[in-house]
């Protein structure tokens, strides 16, 4: 009973955008991914890398509307980019973050 009341109170005070951001499983498609992460972008390179990561996570490789055809990294790379790129204050920082994500997570997939 207390648990249900707590959840009801939380949902009452959260806006729909906050509920989506709070959802523990993250976005489930390309559009939700872009909507969630683009608002964090502070520079042009971060915005480009967010689109790249969202597309590589959610769009089929043969999608005719795909802008990025080179989605060959380990899926953890795209999660790392999305989790960290919002902190990039300029293009150089965005490139450094994406390079570090690639270096750290692009291991051979077994």
Secondary structure in CASP SS format (residue, H / E / C, confidence):
PFRMAT SS
TARGET T0000
AUTHOR 0000-0000-0000
METHOD secondary structure of the structure
MODEL  1
X C 1.00
X H 1.00
X H 1.00
X H 1.00
X H 1.00
X H 1.00
X H 1.00
X H 1.00
X H 1.00
X H 1.00
X H 1.00
X H 1.00
X H 1.00
X C 1.00
X C 1.00
X H 1.00
X H 1.00
X H 1.00
X H 1.00
X H 1.00
X H 1.00
X H 1.00
X C 1.00
X C 1.00
X C 1.00
X C 1.00
X C 1.00
X C 1.00
X C 1.00
X H 1.00
X H 1.00
X H 1.00
X H 1.00
X H 1.00
X H 1.00
X H 1.00
X H 1.00
X H 1.00
X C 1.00
X C 1.00
X C 1.00
X C 1.00
X C 1.00
X H 1.00
X H 1.00
X H 1.00
X H 1.00
X H 1.00
X H 1.00
X H 1.00
X H 1.00
X H 1.00
X H 1.00
X H 1.00
X H 1.00
X H 1.00
X H 1.00
X H 1.00
X C 1.00
X C 1.00
X C 1.00
X C 1.00
X C 1.00
X C 1.00
X C 1.00
X C 1.00
X C 1.00
X C 1.00
X C 1.00
X C 1.00
X C 1.00
X C 1.00
X C 1.00
X C 1.00
X H 1.00
X H 1.00
X H 1.00
X H 1.00
X H 1.00
X H 1.00
X H 1.00
X H 1.00
X H 1.00
X H 1.00
X H 1.00
X H 1.00
X H 1.00
X C 1.00
X C 1.00
X C 1.00
X H 1.00
X H 1.00
X H 1.00
X H 1.00
X H 1.00
X H 1.00
X H 1.00
X H 1.00
X H 1.00
X H 1.00
X H 1.00
X H 1.00
X H 1.00
X H 1.00
X H 1.00
X C 1.00
X C 1.00
X C 1.00
X C 1.00
X C 1.00
END
